[in-house]
Amino acid sequence: MKKYNVGVVGATGLVGREMVRMLEKQNFPVANLRLFASQRSRGKTLKFKGKEIVVEQLTPSSFKVSSPGEKPSLQARLDIALFSAGGSISKEYAPLAAQEGVFVIDNSSAWRMDPEVPLVVPEINSHTLSKDKKIIANPNCSTIQMVVVLAPLHRKARIKRIVVSTYQAVSGAGQKAVVELEEQVSAIASGKKVKPMVFPHQIAYNCIPQIDVFLENGYTKEEMKMVNETKKIMEDDSIAITATCVRVPVFRGHSEAVNIETERKITPQEARQILKKIEGVVVVDDISKLKYPLPTKAADNDETFVGRIREDQSISNGLNMWIVSDNLLKGAALNAVQIGEELINRKMLGS
Ligand SMILES: NC(=O)c1ccc[n+]([C@@H]2O[C@H](COP(=O)([O-])OP(=O)(O)OC[C@H]3O[C@@H](n4cnc5c(N)ncnc54)[C@H](OP(=O)(O)O)[C@@H]3O)[C@@H](O)[C@H]2O)c1
């Protein structure tokens, strides 16, 4: 099997480390792996397939292929780069990589709504990938887990409206956010006052109805990401969507209460049958045994879990459900690696 040179930008971060782990776990055909982060991390090492790989500082020449006559670069020329170092880094460096023929799979929100950039959840819309579109966006974590469950129901019954409320883990805000929750929990336990740094308020023993910044319309950027990205991925602008995104003191695994109104009636039983056949989706729905998805169970799992599927008794064609997935895996690193696999399947990579 042909192997590819792969880069991970933001490799030392929460998502970046999971990307390295997922490349190994998925047995992605890696010839050489190059890891990039900021100057702070230069020289650190991360393990991949039993080998320690030294982290390079990301610079404008990181992806450069030497021109004829120039001294050849000692570093492997990349076929694909998974980016996870924030929007401003993606804005600056993704075009530099793409210019050198590198496929960029970007985890930030920088490129997601660009009409020229495919926004991909492989099991839903991998047909939007194209050899000429070198920058590919990985959707927002909350969006991915919701559309993985809703797309099959949309195909069956056409969703007219989605109302979603999220309960998002602190790891969605990066490594510093995880440390903040840990420190606040132990500070409060020893009677000390806490000073929020990453979040706008104390996150320990609290819920914060704000993720990302507020926009002029009164929604947060995270809420509007869910609205706009869902329409783009499902390729249907007619779906009405409204979202409330809440940060909760959970370390790993986003949860979502989702209400849908459909054109055709779909019973909870039918919805369970449809979803049981979807790869990557697990139905956990047995209230007689108190079984429903939980972030503690979803953490470190690849799948998206759905349960509490029940009729919305306030309208004629409506369902309620509860969707949970690991925000760092299907919500980020795993979906990115799966996009890479799809590029290989479609013979777009390195050919
Ligand atoms: N966490 C999630 O659930 C999730 C889900 C989907 C998407 N995302 C997106 O993924 C991105 C990373 O998230 P994260 O949670 O992994 O954050 P994180 O834990 O804070 O990690 C950030 C990474 O970016 C690197 N970085 C920062 N400044 C850099 C620079 N100037 N040059 C090169 N690298 C730089 C950091 O390197 P150093 O270690 O050297 O500082 C680190 O590797 C964000 O865009 C986020 O919105 C996150």
The ligand as a MOL file (V3000), in Angstrom:
LIG
                    3D

  0  0  0     0  0            999 V3000
M  V30 BEGIN CTAB
M  V30 COUNTS 48 52 0 0 0
M  V30 BEGIN ATOM
M  V30 1 N -10.8960 20.7940 21.6460 0
M  V30 2 C -11.9000 20.4480 20.8460 0
M  V30 3 O -12.8140 19.6780 21.2180 0
M  V30 4 C -11.9260 20.9410 19.4500 0
M  V30 5 C -12.8420 20.3840 18.5760 0
M  V30 6 C -12.8800 20.8220 17.2650 0
M  V30 7 C -12.0150 21.8010 16.8680 0
M  V30 8 N -11.1250 22.3480 17.7300 0 CHG=1
M  V30 9 C -10.2120 23.3870 17.2270 0
M  V30 10 O -8.8930 22.8480 17.1580 0
M  V30 11 C -7.9350 23.8720 17.4300 0
M  V30 12 C -7.0150 23.4440 18.5680 0
M  V30 13 O -7.7630 23.1160 19.7050 0
M  V30 14 P -7.1200 22.4120 20.9950 0
M  V30 15 O -8.2600 22.1120 21.8670 0
M  V30 16 O -6.1920 21.3110 20.6080 0 CHG=-1
M  V30 17 O -6.2390 23.6160 21.6210 0
M  V30 18 P -4.9550 23.5550 22.5670 0
M  V30 19 O -4.9700 22.3650 23.4400 0
M  V30 20 O -4.8880 24.8970 23.2140 0
M  V30 21 O -3.7120 23.4100 21.5410 0
M  V30 22 C -3.3270 24.4380 20.6650 0
M  V30 23 C -2.2090 23.9630 19.7530 0
M  V30 24 O -1.8900 25.0240 18.8480 0
M  V30 25 C -0.4850 25.2660 18.8900 0
M  V30 26 N -0.1440 26.6560 18.5970 0
M  V30 27 C -0.5420 27.7740 19.2680 0
M  V30 28 N 0.0560 28.8610 18.7210 0
M  V30 29 C 0.8210 28.4200 17.6900 0
M  V30 30 C 1.6910 29.0500 16.7610 0
M  V30 31 N 1.9010 30.3810 16.7780 0
M  V30 32 N 2.3330 28.2730 15.8510 0
M  V30 33 C 2.1560 26.9460 15.8290 0
M  V30 34 N 1.3460 26.2680 16.7020 0
M  V30 35 C 0.6970 27.0210 17.6190 0
M  V30 36 C -0.0920 24.9210 20.3130 0
M  V30 37 O 1.2980 24.7280 20.3850 0
M  V30 38 P 2.1270 24.9860 21.7490 0
M  V30 39 O 1.9250 23.7540 22.5920 0
M  V30 40 O 3.5230 25.1250 21.2640 0
M  V30 41 O 1.5710 26.2130 22.3760 0
M  V30 42 C -0.9130 23.6270 20.4970 0
M  V30 43 O -0.2460 22.5670 19.8640 0
M  V30 44 C -8.7580 25.1330 17.6810 0
M  V30 45 O -8.8860 25.8190 16.4450 0
M  V30 46 C -10.0920 24.6040 18.1170 0
M  V30 47 O -11.1310 25.5190 17.8880 0
M  V30 48 C -11.0520 21.9290 19.0130 0
M  V30 END ATOM
M  V30 BEGIN BOND
M  V30 1 1 1 2
M  V30 2 2 2 3
M  V30 3 1 2 4
M  V30 4 1 4 5
M  V30 5 2 4 48
M  V30 6 2 5 6
M  V30 7 1 6 7
M  V30 8 2 7 8
M  V30 9 1 8 9
M  V30 10 1 8 48
M  V30 11 1 9 10
M  V30 12 1 9 46
M  V30 13 1 10 11
M  V30 14 1 11 12
M  V30 15 1 11 44
M  V30 16 1 12 13
M  V30 17 1 13 14
M  V30 18 2 14 15
M  V30 19 1 14 16
M  V30 20 1 14 17
M  V30 21 1 17 18
M  V30 22 2 18 19
M  V30 23 1 18 20
M  V30 24 1 18 21
M  V30 25 1 21 22
M  V30 26 1 22 23
M  V30 27 1 23 24
M  V30 28 1 23 42
M  V30 29 1 24 25
M  V30 30 1 25 26
M  V30 31 1 25 36
M  V30 32 1 26 27
M  V30 33 1 26 35
M  V30 34 2 27 28
M  V30 35 1 28 29
M  V30 36 1 29 30
M  V30 37 2 29 35
M  V30 38 1 30 31
M  V30 39 2 30 32
M  V30 40 1 32 33
M  V30 41 2 33 34
M  V30 42 1 34 35
M  V30 43 1 36 37
M  V30 44 1 36 42
M  V30 45 1 37 38
M  V30 46 2 38 39
M  V30 47 1 38 40
M  V30 48 1 38 41
M  V30 49 1 42 43
M  V30 50 1 44 45
M  V30 51 1 44 46
M  V30 52 1 46 47
M  V30 END BOND
M  V30 END CTAB
M  END
